[in-house]
Amino acid sequence: MEHVHLAVEEDDLYSGYNDYNPTFDSEELENDVGFQQAVRTSHGRRPPMTAKFPGTAIGARPLASSFGSRIPMVSSMGRPMTGAVQDGAARPMTAVRAAGYTSSLTRGSNFDPLGQSRGPAPPLEAKNEDTPDEKIKILEKKVNDLLEESCMAHSIGALQLALEKAKEAGRKERTLVRQREQSGNADINVDLTYSVLLNLANQYANNEMYPEALNSYQVIVKNKMFSNAGRLKVNMANIYFKQKNYPKAIKFYRMALDQISNSHKEMRIKIMQNIGVVFIRMGQYSDAITSFEHIMSESPNIKTGFNLILCYYAIGDRERMKKAFQKLISVPLSIDEDKYLPSNDDPGSNLVVEAIKNDKLHQMERDLKVLAEKYIMTAAKLIAPAIETSFATGFDWCVDMVKSSQYVELANDLEINKAITYLRQKDFNQAVETLKTFEKKDSRVKSAAATNLSFLYFLEKDYDQADRYADLAMNADRYNPAALINKGNTVFVKQDYEKAAEFYKEALRNDSSCTEALYNLGLTHKRLNRLEEALDCFLKLHAILRNSAQVMYQLANLYELLEDPQQAIEWLMQVISVTPTDPHVLAKLGELHDSEGDKSQAFQYYYESFRYFPSNIDVIEWLGAYYIETQFCEKAIQYFERATLIQPTQVKWQLMVASCYRRSGNYQKALETYKDIHSKFPENVECLRFLVRLCTDMGLKEVQEYATKLKKVEKMKEMREQRVKSGREGSARGRREGSAGSADSSHSSNSTKVERLSAKMRSLPTSNEPYEANSPKELDASYVDPLGPQMERPKTGVRKRVDDDDFADEELGDDLLPE
């Protein structure tokens, strides 16, 4: 019982778990004589037990219990068992130490499998960077890092930063070479030196520092250590081409061509193509033709074929133009469209097709096909008038050739271009006839032709025909936004704005980026007085067309209608930033500032408007009135004199000139001006009154003459007014007595004639009025400013058919009313 310990509250309940049974200690079995003897005997049989050794059992060691004490255990032979504790020393057990256990007999030891109680590991031994090899490695890494940073900066467009990094990499690389020489290391990293020099030359070229770039390339080319450095002469030739030093460019292209073997066929073809382009720039078309013909015989491509046609066109060789066009349309594109078609039988292949139909390769193939079609269309438009006696015959030949090639779908586009060429030649009837031939073609071509026909008839103000062809285009292709816009415009001019808005909205549903439909929808809402909806349309349009002066002007006009002049002024300022010389916008800014009470700003904008367009009567009148108001009458004279030149039959401006002379104290000049006015308008009462007043003030003899004329004119005016008044009374009395009988009817008829006569007399100018009855504002209302934005004209949406610079590039007549 002395070895038994009862667990009390003070004892450690978890002690003893590190103790173990010595029976399982197999580490010292090699030194256990009894075990080895048993192994050596037959079948491991142990010798019989004897009491020959009585003292053996006495020295047995105790067996460890769960409480930490040990009970002596002996073997069958009476000797201590292997692994027993001798003299209180505990031998560790490797079989359990790896799991964190220990053979220590100490009670209360902690469980620490990770050995954290031993503290942190000692620090690693510091690397010695003072050795020459380590310095070289570190410096070499810095050079590579700088090269990578330079290339990355160039990829994001930071050209100046890329150049700085390239220069720093060059400096570090030279330091590296010196350190290698000092350390006696003859191994030079040629690839690193080449990379540094090439990157530096490229960055110089990207920053348009061409002399420095040429020097850097020259260093690489002259160094014999760099293999294949002669190819860089192509880069040097490109720089000479940019500098327009064409003879040197050809020289270096040919030097590079000599150093490239025939095995690099594609590189040689590209260099020869550059040589041909340089010859075109020099005007040496025969030499360019030689290069391009060689390329077309060895490795034909679309761009070279187009350049060859240009050269033949320049020298005027009709037959060779035809042959070159045939070669152009026969160039293989090596595009297999069938691989993008889904298969109904194999779901796996359908998944592959779905994955590759919009990948980068398919996009490249589409771009290549679009480029080829553009070159073929341009070449056909170029040579069609030159290869035959008339352009129509030439177009027909090109269409026949295209129909027999792989570009069959381009034939219809060429026919439409033929119609557009007729339009450019002002042959409207032929254009219409050509477009009408498409009415029996497939739906896509029919819709395009009908759209253009609708637009043409709209320009001719034949709205019925325009509406008919718009319907035809819509029936052929309901998803054609241009056709829907044309239909909306034909309804717009009939003032059915609700229906027009529906067509514009449908066009936007088919093509959300159709700016013409959005613009016209905004105008329609504006006509319907839905100003907030119109404002929303034009704000969306402004987000798409950031620099459109028309859109910004419409926004300014809407804010003016919404009685927000400050916002209107801000939008007009944006219009001025885009079109700073628009006199109409400048005048509008002056008007808004004037309504806000800012006369100085109003004067500035009115003056700028007058400077760019000195024939606007409203602007002239405002400027003249401003100078009179500010007591600078002599400065107002020039504006009213200009108004007199614009409206010579309007007596108002001549009276204003005379009034300015009189206000400024120049009575003699004022008198001469009034006399001149009297000679032109002898019945003008106001002129005679001022003549009488001036003659009286100046004591002239003519005062009696002008006074007599004034009385006579006033009397004539009074008689005229009485006749008009009596005519009106007689007409009213005749209407009241119209049912009295034949005599009364006859009298009523006479009264009606008098009324008509008096109405006609009222329409004629009176003695004190000019022969032009319109006021300046009425005249300006009917005058269209040729430079100002057109406010109430819907956008057009004619379908794009060709890439033409002058006539039909995007839409036929982008800012015209019709479609």
C-alpha positions in Angstrom: 0.0 0.0 0.0 3.0 2.3 0.3 3.1 2.5 -3.5 -0.6 3.5 -3.7 -1.5 7.2 -3.7 -5.1 8.2 -3.4 -6.2 11.2 -5.5 -7.0 14.1 -3.3 -7.9 17.7 -4.3 -4.4 18.9 -4.1 -3.0 16.1 -6.4 -2.5 16.6 -10.1 -5.2 14.5 -11.8 -3.3 14.4 -15.1 0.1 13.4 -13.7 1.6 10.0 -14.7 0.7 10.1 -18.3 4.3 10.4 -19.3 5.2 7.2 -17.5 5.5 4.1 -19.5 5.8 0.3 -19.2 9.4 -0.8 -19.6 8.2 -3.9 -21.3 7.6 -1.9 -24.4 11.1 -0.4 -24.5 12.7 -2.0 -27.5 15.6 0.4 -27.9 18.1 -1.7 -25.8 17.1 -5.1 -26.9 20.5 -5.5 -28.7 22.3 -5.2 -25.3 19.8 -7.5 -23.5 21.8 -10.8 -23.0 18.7 -12.8 -22.1 16.8 -11.7 -25.1 19.7 -12.3 -27.5 20.3 -15.8 -26.0 16.6 -16.5 -26.4 16.8 -15.5 -30.0 19.8 -17.7 -30.7 18.2 -20.8 -29.1 15.9 -23.1 -31.2 12.4 -21.6 -31.6 13.3 -19.0 -29.1 12.9 -21.4 -26.2 14.2 -20.0 -22.9 16.2 -22.1 -20.5 14.3 -23.4 -17.5 13.9 -21.3 -14.4 16.3 -22.1 -11.6 16.9 -20.7 -8.2 20.6 -20.7 -8.9 20.6 -16.9 -8.6 18.6 -16.1 -5.5 19.6 -12.5 -5.4 18.3 -11.7 -8.8 14.7 -11.1 -7.8 15.7 -8.9 -5.0 17.3 -6.4 -7.3 14.3 -6.2 -9.6 13.1 -2.7 -10.4 9.7 -1.6 -9.6 6.9 -1.5 -12.2 5.6 2.0 -12.9 2.0 2.5 -12.0 -0.4 5.2 -13.2 0.5 7.1 -10.0 4.1 7.4 -10.8 5.4 4.7 -8.5 7.1 1.6 -9.8 6.5 -2.1 -8.8 9.6 -4.3 -9.1 9.3 -6.7 -12.1 11.6 -9.5 -12.8 12.1 -11.9 -15.8 11.4 -15.6 -15.7 15.2 -16.1 -15.1 15.2 -13.7 -12.2 17.1 -10.9 -13.8 16.0 -7.4 -14.3 14.0 -6.7 -17.5 15.4 -4.7 -20.3 14.7 -1.0 -20.0 14.6 -1.0 -16.3 15.6 2.1 -14.4 19.1 1.8 -12.9 20.1 3.9 -10.0 17.0 6.2 -10.6 18.2 7.3 -14.1 15.4 7.3 -16.6 16.4 6.3 -20.2 14.3 8.1 -22.8 12.2 6.2 -25.2 12.6 7.2 -28.9 9.4 5.5 -29.9 7.3 8.0 -28.0 9.5 11.0 -27.8 8.6 12.1 -31.3 5.0 12.5 -30.2 6.0 14.7 -27.3 6.2 12.2 -24.5 9.1 11.8 -22.1 10.4 9.1 -19.8 11.1 11.5 -17.1 9.6 10.4 -13.7 9.1 14.0 -12.7 5.5 14.6 -11.8 3.6 17.6 -13.2 5.6 18.0 -16.4 3.8 20.0 -19.1 2.5 18.6 -22.4 4.6 20.4 -25.1 4.6 18.4 -28.4 5.9 21.4 -30.5 8.8 22.1 -28.2 7.7 25.7 -27.7 9.1 25.8 -24.2 12.7 25.6 -25.6 12.2 29.2 -27.0 12.6 30.6 -30.5 15.0 29.1 -33.0 18.3 30.9 -33.4 18.5 33.4 -36.2 19.8 32.4 -39.6 23.3 33.2 -40.3 23.6 36.5 -42.2 24.6 36.3 -45.8 27.8 38.0 -46.6 27.1 40.5 -49.3 30.6 41.9 -49.4 32.0 39.3 -51.7 32.4 40.4 -55.3 30.3 37.6 -56.6 27.4 38.6 -54.4 27.7 42.2 -55.4 27.6 41.2 -59.1 24.5 39.1 -58.6 22.7 41.8 -56.8 23.6 44.4 -59.4 22.5 42.1 -62.2 19.1 41.5 -60.6 18.7 45.3 -60.3 19.4 45.7 -64.0 16.8 43.0 -64.9 14.2 44.6 -62.6 14.8 48.0 -64.3 14.4 46.5 -67.7 11.1 44.9 -66.7 9.8 48.2 -65.2 10.7 50.0 -68.4 8.8 47.6 -70.5 5.8 47.7 -68.2 5.7 51.5 -68.2 5.8 51.4 -72.0 2.9 49.0 -72.1 0.7 51.4 -70.1 1.7 54.4 -72.2 4.0 56.0 -69.8 6.7 56.7 -72.4 8.7 59.2 -70.4 8.9 56.9 -67.4 9.9 54.0 -69.6 12.7 56.1 -71.0 14.0 57.0 -67.6 14.0 53.4 -66.4 15.8 52.4 -69.6 18.5 55.0 -69.0 18.9 53.9 -65.4 19.2 50.3 -66.5 22.0 51.4 -68.9 23.9 53.1 -66.1 23.6 50.1 -63.8 24.7 47.7 -66.6 27.9 49.7 -67.2 28.6 49.6 -63.5 28.1 45.9 -63.6 30.6 45.5 -66.5 33.2 47.5 -64.5 32.7 45.4 -61.4 33.2 42.2 -63.4 36.4 43.6 -64.8 37.7 44.6 -61.4 36.9 41.2 -59.9 38.8 39.5 -62.8 35.6 37.8 -64.0 35.9 37.7 -67.7 32.4 36.2 -68.2 30.3 39.0 -69.7 26.5 38.6 -69.9 26.1 39.5 -73.6 22.3 38.9 -73.6 21.8 41.4 -70.7 23.9 44.1 -72.5 22.0 43.5 -75.7 18.7 43.8 -74.0 19.6 47.0 -72.2 20.9 48.7 -75.4 17.9 47.5 -77.5 15.4 48.7 -74.9 17.1 52.1 -74.6 17.0 52.5 -78.4 13.3 51.5 -78.6 12.4 53.9 -75.8 14.2 56.8 -77.6 12.3 56.0 -80.7 9.0 55.8 -78.9 9.7 59.3 -77.4 10.5 60.6 -80.9 14.1 61.2 -79.9 15.3 59.9 -83.3 19.0 61.0 -83.2 19.6 59.3 -79.9 17.7 56.2 -81.0 19.8 56.0 -84.2 23.0 56.2 -82.1 21.9 53.5 -79.8 21.0 51.2 -82.7 24.3 52.0 -84.3 26.1 50.8 -81.2 24.3 47.5 -81.3 24.8 47.0 -85.1 28.6 47.7 -85.0 29.2 45.4 -82.0 30.4 42.0 -83.4 29.5 40.2 -80.2 25.8 40.5 -81.0 24.6 37.9 -83.5 21.8 38.9 -86.0 22.1 42.5 -85.0 21.8 43.5 -88.6 18.1 43.0 -88.4 17.9 46.2 -86.4 18.6 48.2 -89.5 14.9 47.7 -90.2 14.2 49.8 -87.1 16.8 52.4 -88.3 15.1 52.5 -91.7 11.7 53.0 -90.0 13.1 56.1 -88.2 14.5 57.5 -91.4 11.0 57.0 -92.9 9.4 59.0 -90.1 11.9 61.7 -90.7 11.0 61.7 -94.4 14.5 60.8 -95.3 13.3 58.3 -97.9 16.7 57.6 -99.7 18.3 56.6 -96.5 15.3 54.6 -95.5 15.5 52.5 -98.7 19.3 52.1 -98.2 18.8 50.6 -94.7 15.8 48.5 -95.8 18.0 46.9 -98.5 20.9 46.4 -96.1 18.6 44.6 -93.7 17.2 42.6 -96.6 20.7 41.5 -97.5 21.4 40.2 -94.0 18.2 38.2 -93.6 18.4 34.7 -95.1 15.8 33.3 -97.5 14.5 31.0 -94.7 12.9 34.0 -93.1 10.5 34.5 -96.0 7.8 36.5 -94.0 10.4 39.0 -92.7 11.8 39.5 -96.2 8.2 40.1 -97.6 7.5 42.7 -95.0 10.7 44.6 -95.7 10.0 44.6 -99.4 6.5 45.9 -98.7 8.1 48.8 -96.8 10.4 49.5 -99.7 7.5 49.7 -102.1 5.7 52.1 -99.7 8.8 54.4 -99.6 8.9 54.4 -103.4 5.3 55.5 -103.5 6.1 58.4 -101.1 9.0 59.4 -103.5 6.7 59.2 -106.5 8.7 56.4 -108.1 5.7 54.2 -109.0 7.6 52.0 -111.4 10.0 50.9 -108.7 7.1 50.4 -106.2 5.3 48.3 -108.8 8.4 46.0 -109.1 8.4 45.4 -105.3 4.7 44.9 -105.1 4.5 42.5 -108.1 7.3 40.4 -106.6 5.3 40.2 -103.3 2.1 39.2 -105.1 3.9 36.4 -106.9 5.6 35.1 -103.8 3.2 35.7 -101.0 0.1 37.7 -102.0 -1.8 39.7 -99.4 -4.6 42.2 -99.3 -2.6 45.3 -98.4 0.0 44.8 -101.1 -2.6 44.1 -103.7 -4.4 47.4 -102.9 -1.1 49.3 -103.1 -0.4 47.8 -106.5 -3.8 49.0 -107.7 -2.9 52.5 -106.5 0.4 52.5 -108.4 -1.3 51.4 -111.6 -4.0 54.1 -111.1 -1.2 56.6 -110.6 0.4 55.8 -114.0 -3.0 55.4 -115.7 -2.6 51.7 -116.9 -6.2 50.5 -117.4 -5.5 46.9 -118.3 -3.0 46.3 -115.4 -5.5 48.0 -113.1 -8.0 45.3 -114.1 -5.5 42.5 -113.6 -4.5 43.9 -110.2 -8.1 44.0 -109.1 -8.6 40.4 -110.1 -5.5 39.5 -108.1 -6.8 41.4 -105.1 -10.2 39.7 -105.0 -8.5 36.3 -105.4 -6.1 36.7 -102.4 -6.9 33.8 -100.0 -7.8 34.9 -96.5 -7.5 31.3 -95.0 -10.6 31.8 -92.9 -12.7 28.7 -92.2 -16.2 29.9 -91.2 -17.5 26.3 -91.1 -15.7 25.5 -87.9 -17.9 28.1 -86.1 -21.1 26.5 -87.2 -22.8 24.3 -84.5 -23.4 20.6 -85.1 -26.7 19.0 -84.3 -25.3 15.6 -83.7 -22.3 16.2 -81.4 -23.0 18.1 -78.1 -19.3 18.1 -77.3 -18.4 19.9 -80.5 -21.2 22.4 -79.9 -19.6 23.3 -76.6 -16.3 23.9 -78.3 -18.0 26.1 -81.0 -19.7 28.1 -78.2 -16.3 28.6 -76.5 -14.4 29.7 -79.6 -17.0 31.7 -81.6 -16.0 35.0 -79.8 -12.4 34.3 -78.9 -9.4 36.4 -79.9 -8.7 34.3 -83.0 -12.2 34.7 -84.4 -12.1 38.4 -83.7 -8.8 38.6 -85.6 -10.4 36.7 -88.5 -13.4 39.1 -88.6 -11.1 42.1 -88.5 -9.1 40.7 -91.4 -12.3 40.1 -93.4 -13.6 43.6 -92.7 -10.2 45.1 -93.8 -10.3 43.0 -97.0 -13.8 44.2 -97.9 -12.8 47.8 -97.2 -9.8 47.6 -99.5 -11.9 45.9 -102.3 -14.7 48.5 -102.0 -12.2 51.4 -102.1 -10.3 49.9 -105.0 -13.6 49.4 -107.0 -14.7 53.0 -106.3 -11.3 54.2 -107.4 -10.8 52.4 -110.6 -14.4 52.2 -111.8 -14.4 55.6 -113.5 -10.9 55.0 -114.9 -11.0 51.5 -116.5 -13.9 52.2 -118.9 -15.3 55.2 -120.8 -18.0 55.8 -118.2 -18.0 55.1 -114.5 -21.3 53.1 -114.8 -19.6 50.6 -117.2 -16.6 50.5 -114.9 -18.8 49.8 -111.9 -20.6 47.0 -113.8 -17.3 45.3 -114.6 -16.2 45.5 -110.9 -19.6 44.1 -109.8 -19.2 41.2 -112.3 -15.7 40.4 -111.1 -16.8 40.5 -107.4 -19.8 38.2 -108.1 -17.5 35.5 -109.4 -15.1 35.8 -106.4 -15.3 34.8 -102.7 -16.8 38.2 -101.9 -20.2 37.7 -103.5 -22.0 39.7 -100.8 -20.0 42.8 -101.7 -21.6 43.0 -105.2 -24.8 44.6 -103.8 -22.8 47.1 -101.8 -21.0 48.1 -104.9 -24.4 48.7 -106.6 -25.4 51.0 -103.8 -22.1 52.8 -104.1 -22.9 53.3 -107.8 -26.1 55.0 -106.8 -24.3 57.2 -104.4 -21.8 58.1 -107.1 -24.7 59.3 -109.2 -25.8 61.5 -106.3 -22.4 63.0 -106.1 -22.6 63.8 -109.8 -26.0 65.5 -109.1 -27.8 62.9 -111.2 -30.7 62.3 -109.0 -32.9 60.3 -111.4 -30.1 57.8 -112.2 -29.5 57.3 -108.5 -33.2 56.6 -107.8 -33.4 54.2 -110.8 -30.3 52.3 -109.5 -31.7 52.0 -106.0 -35.1 50.9 -107.3 -33.4 47.8 -108.9 -33.0 46.4 -105.4 -36.7 46.1 -104.7 -36.6 42.5 -105.8 -33.4 41.6 -104.0 -33.0 39.9 -100.6 -34.4 41.6 -97.6 -31.1 43.1 -96.3 -30.2 44.8 -99.5 -33.8 45.8 -100.2 -34.0 47.4 -96.8 -30.8 49.4 -97.4 -31.9 50.6 -100.8 -35.4 51.5 -99.7 -33.9 53.4 -96.7 -31.7 55.6 -99.0 -34.6 56.1 -101.4 -36.8 57.3 -98.5 -34.1 59.7 -97.5 -33.7 61.1 -101.0 -37.5 61.7 -101.5 -37.6 63.3 -98.1 -34.9 65.8 -99.3 -37.0 66.5 -102.3 -40.0 67.1 -100.0 -41.9 64.3 -101.6 -43.2 63.0 -98.3 -45.6 60.5 -99.8 -42.9 58.7 -101.7 -40.6 59.0 -98.7 -43.3 57.4 -96.5 -43.8 54.6 -99.1 -40.2 53.6 -99.2 -39.8 53.9 -95.4 -42.7 51.4 -95.2 -40.9 49.2 -97.7 -37.7 49.3 -95.8 -39.5 48.4 -92.6 -41.3 45.5 -94.2 -38.0 44.1 -95.5 -36.2 44.5 -92.2 -38.3 45.6 -89.2 -35.1 45.8 -87.1 -33.5 48.4 -89.3 -33.3 51.5 -87.1 -32.6 53.8 -90.0 -35.8 52.7 -91.7 -37.7 53.4 -88.4 -36.2 56.8 -88.1 -37.2 57.7 -91.7 -40.7 56.6 -91.0 -40.7 58.7 -87.8 -39.5 61.7 -89.7 -42.3 61.4 -92.3 -44.8 61.3 -89.5 -43.0 64.2 -87.7 -43.5 66.6 -90.7 -47.2 65.8 -90.6 -47.2 67.0 -87.0 -48.3 63.6 -85.6 -45.7 63.8 -82.9 -47.1 61.0 -80.7 -46.7 58.5 -83.5 -43.3 59.8 -84.5 -42.1 59.3 -80.9 -43.3 55.6 -81.1 -41.1 55.0 -84.2 -38.1 56.7 -82.6 -38.5 54.6 -79.4 -38.8 51.4 -81.5 -35.6 52.3 -83.3 -33.9 52.8 -79.9 -35.1 49.4 -78.8 -33.5 47.8 -81.8 -30.3 49.8 -81.5 -29.7 51.6 -78.2 -26.7 53.4 -79.6 -28.7 55.1 -82.4 -28.0 58.7 -81.7 -30.3 60.0 -84.5 -33.3 58.4 -83.0 -32.5 59.7 -79.5 -32.0 63.3 -80.9 -35.3 63.2 -82.8 -37.1 61.8 -79.8 -35.9 64.7 -77.8 -37.2 67.1 -80.5 -40.5 65.3 -80.5 -40.9 65.6 -76.7 -40.0 69.3 -77.0 -42.8 69.8 -79.6 -45.2 68.1 -77.3 -44.1 70.4 -74.5 -42.7 67.5 -72.5 -39.7 69.5 -71.5 -38.5 67.2 -68.7 -38.6 64.1 -71.0 -36.8 66.0 -73.8 -34.2 67.1 -71.3 -33.6 63.5 -70.2 -33.2 62.5 -73.9 -30.6 65.2 -74.6 -28.7 64.5 -71.4 -28.4 60.8 -72.4 -27.3 61.9 -75.8 -24.7 64.3 -74.3 -23.2 61.3 -72.4 -22.7 59.6 -75.8 -21.7 62.6 -77.9 -19.6 64.7 -75.5 -18.6 67.4 -78.0 -21.8 67.8 -80.0 -22.6 71.5 -80.2 -26.2 70.7 -81.4 -26.9 68.6 -78.3 -25.5 71.2 -75.9 -27.5 73.9 -77.7 -30.7 72.0 -77.3 -30.0 71.5 -73.6 -29.4 75.3 -73.2 -32.7 76.0 -75.1 -34.6 73.6 -72.8 -33.2 75.1 -69.7 -34.2 78.5 -71.0 -37.8 77.2 -71.6 -37.7 75.8 -68.1 -36.9 79.3 -66.8 -33.4 78.4 -65.6 -31.2 81.0 -67.3 -28.1 80.2 -65.3 -28.1 76.5 -66.5 -28.8 77.8 -70.0 -25.8 80.1 -69.9 -23.5 77.2 -68.6 -24.5 75.0 -71.5 -24.1 77.8 -74.0 -20.6 78.3 -72.6 -19.9 74.7 -73.3 -21.1 75.2 -76.9 -18.7 78.1 -77.2 -15.8 75.9 -76.0 -16.6 73.6 -79.0 -17.5 76.2 -81.6 -16.0 79.5 -80.4 -17.0 81.4 -83.6 -20.7 80.6 -83.7 -22.4 84.1 -83.9 -25.8 82.7 -83.2 -24.7 81.2 -79.9 -22.8 84.3 -78.9 -25.9 86.4 -79.6 -28.0 84.1 -77.5 -25.5 84.4 -74.6 -25.7 88.2 -74.9 -29.5 88.0 -74.8 -29.5 85.8 -71.7 -27.0 88.1 -69.9 -29.1 91.1 -70.9 -32.2 89.5 -69.4 -30.3 88.9 -66.2 -29.3 92.6 -66.1 -25.6 92.0 -66.8 -25.1 94.7 -69.5 -21.3 94.5 -69.7 -21.3 90.7 -70.3 -24.2 91.1 -72.8 -22.2 93.7 -74.7 -19.1 91.5 -74.9 -21.0 88.6 -76.4 -23.1 90.8 -78.7 -19.9 92.5 -79.9 -18.2 89.1 -80.6 -21.3 87.9 -82.5 -21.3 91.1 -84.6 -17.6 90.6 -85.3 -18.1 87.1 -86.7 -21.5 87.9 -88.5 -22.0 91.6 -89.0 -25.4 91.2 -90.8 -27.6 90.2 -87.9 -30.1 93.1 -87.5 -31.0 92.2 -83.9 -27.4 92.3 -82.8 -26.8 95.6 -84.7 -29.9 97.2 -83.1 -28.9 96.1 -79.6 -25.3 97.4 -80.0 -26.6 100.8 -81.4 -29.1 101.1 -78.5 -26.4 100.2 -76.0 -24.1 103.0 -77.2 -27.0 105.5 -77.1 -27.9 104.4 -73.6 -24.3 104.8 -72.5 -24.1 108.3 -74.1 -21.7 107.3 -76.9 -23.9 108.3 -79.8 -21.1 108.7 -82.3 -20.1 105.0 -81.8 -23.7 103.9 -82.5 -23.6 105.6 -85.9 -21.5 102.9 -87.5 -24.0 100.2 -86.5 -27.1 102.0 -87.8 -25.2 102.8 -91.0 -24.6 99.1 -91.5 -28.3 98.4 -90.8 -29.1 101.0 -93.5 -26.9 99.0 -95.9 -28.7 95.8 -95.0 -32.2 97.3 -95.2 -32.0 100.3 -97.4 -35.8 100.7 -97.7 -36.3 100.8 -93.9 -36.4 104.5 -92.9 -36.0 103.6 -89.2 -32.2 103.1 -89.5 -31.6 106.3 -91.4 -33.6 108.2 -88.8 -31.5 106.6 -86.1 -28.3 107.8 -87.8 -29.6 111.3 -88.1 -30.7 111.2 -84.4 -27.2 110.1 -83.3 -25.6 113.0 -85.1 -28.2 115.4 -83.5 -27.6 113.9 -80.0 -23.8 114.2 -80.4 -24.1 117.9 -81.3 -23.2 117.6 -85.0 -26.3 119.5 -86.2 -25.0 120.3 -89.6 -24.4 116.5 -90.4 -27.8 115.8 -88.8 -29.5 118.3 -91.1 -27.8 116.9 -94.2 -28.9 113.4 -93.2 -32.5 114.5 -92.6 -32.5 116.2 -96.0 -31.3 113.0 -97.6 -34.0 111.0 -95.8 -36.6 113.5 -97.0 -35.5 113.2 -100.6 -36.0 109.4 -100.3 -39.1 109.4 -98.1 -40.9 112.7 -98.8 -44.0 111.7 -96.9 -42.3 110.8 -93.7 -43.8 113.0 -90.9 -41.0 112.3 -88.4 -38.3 113.4 -90.8 -40.2 116.7 -91.6 -40.7 117.5 -87.9 -37.0 117.2 -87.2 -36.2 119.3 -90.2 -38.5 122.0 -89.0 -37.0 121.9 -85.5 -33.4 121.9 -86.8 -34.0 124.7 -89.2 -35.7 126.7 -86.5 -32.9 126.2 -84.1 -30.2 127.0 -86.7 -32.2 130.0 -88.1 -32.4 128.8 -91.6 -34.7 130.1 -94.3 -35.9 126.6 -95.3 -38.0 126.4 -92.1 -41.1 127.7 -93.8 -40.8 125.4 -96.7 -40.5 122.3 -94.5 -43.3 123.5 -92.2 -45.7 123.8 -95.2 -44.7 120.3 -96.3 -45.3 119.0 -92.8 -48.8 120.5 -92.7 -49.6 119.1 -96.1 -48.4 115.6 -95.2 -50.2 115.6 -91.9 -53.4 116.7 -93.6 -53.0 113.9 -96.2 -52.4 111.4 -93.4 -55.6 112.6 -91.5 -57.7 112.3 -94.7 -56.3 108.8 -95.3 -57.2 107.7 -91.8 -60.7 109.2 -92.2 -61.3 107.2 -95.4 -60.2 104.1 -93.8 -62.4 104.7 -90.8 -65.4 105.5 -93.0 -64.8 102.4 -95.1 -64.9 100.3 -92.0 -68.1 101.9 -90.8 -69.8 101.5 -94.2 -68.7 97.8 -94.3 -70.2 97.3 -90.8 -73.5 99.0 -91.7 -73.7 97.0 -94.9 -73.3 93.8 -93.0 -76.1 94.9 -90.6 -78.5 95.7 -93.6 -77.5 92.8 -95.8 -81.0 91.2 -95.6 -83.0 94.3 -96.6 -83.5 93.7 -100.4 -81.8 94.1 -103.7 -81.0 97.8 -103.2 -79.7 97.0 -99.8 -77.8 94.1 -101.2 -76.2 96.3 -103.8 -75.3 98.8 -101.2 -73.7 96.0 -99.1 -71.7 94.9 -102.1 -70.4 98.4 -102.6 -69.5 98.6 -98.9 -67.7 95.3 -99.2 -65.7 96.6 -102.1 -64.8 99.7 -100.1 -63.7 97.5 -97.2 -61.5 95.4 -99.6 -60.0 98.6 -101.0 -59.3 100.1 -97.6 -57.8 96.8 -96.5 -55.5 96.9 -99.6 -54.6 100.4 -98.8 -53.7 99.4 -95.3 -51.4 96.8 -96.6 -49.5 99.5 -98.7 -47.0 101.7 -96.9 -48.3 105.0 -95.7 -46.6 108.3 -96.3 -44.5 108.1 -93.1 -43.7 104.3 -93.4 -41.0 102.6 -95.5 -41.9 100.4 -98.4 -40.7 97.4 -96.4 -43.3 96.7 -93.9 -41.5 94.0 -91.9 -39.9 94.9 -88.7 -36.4 93.8 -88.0 -37.5 91.1 -85.7 -39.9 89.7 -88.4 -37.1 89.7 -90.9 -34.7 87.9 -88.5 -37.4 85.3 -87.7 -37.4 84.3 -91.4 -33.7 84.4 -91.7 -31.7 81.2 -91.0 -28.3 81.8 -89.6 -25.9 79.7 -91.8 -23.5 79.2 -89.0 -25.8 78.7 -86.0 -27.1 75.4 -84.8 -30.4 74.2 -86.3 -32.7 73.8 -83.4 -35.8 72.1 -84.7 -34.4 69.7 -87.3 -34.6 66.0 -86.6 -31.5 63.8 -87.2 -31.3 61.6 -90.1 -30.7 57.9 -90.0 -29.9 56.6 -93.5 -28.3 53.2 -93.4 -24.5 53.2 -93.7 -23.5 51.6 -97.0 -20.0 52.9 -97.9 -17.0 54.5 -96.4 -17.2 57.8 -98.3 -15.5 61.0 -97.0 -17.8 63.6 -98.5 -21.2 62.1 -98.8 -22.3 59.0 -97.0 -19.8 57.9 -94.5 -22.0 57.3 -91.5 -25.5 58.3 -92.4 -26.6 60.2 -95.5 -26.9 63.8 -94.3 -26.2 63.5 -90.6 -27.8 66.7 -89.6 -30.6 67.0 -92.1 -34.3 66.7 -91.3 -35.2 63.7 -93.6 -34.1 60.1 -93.3 
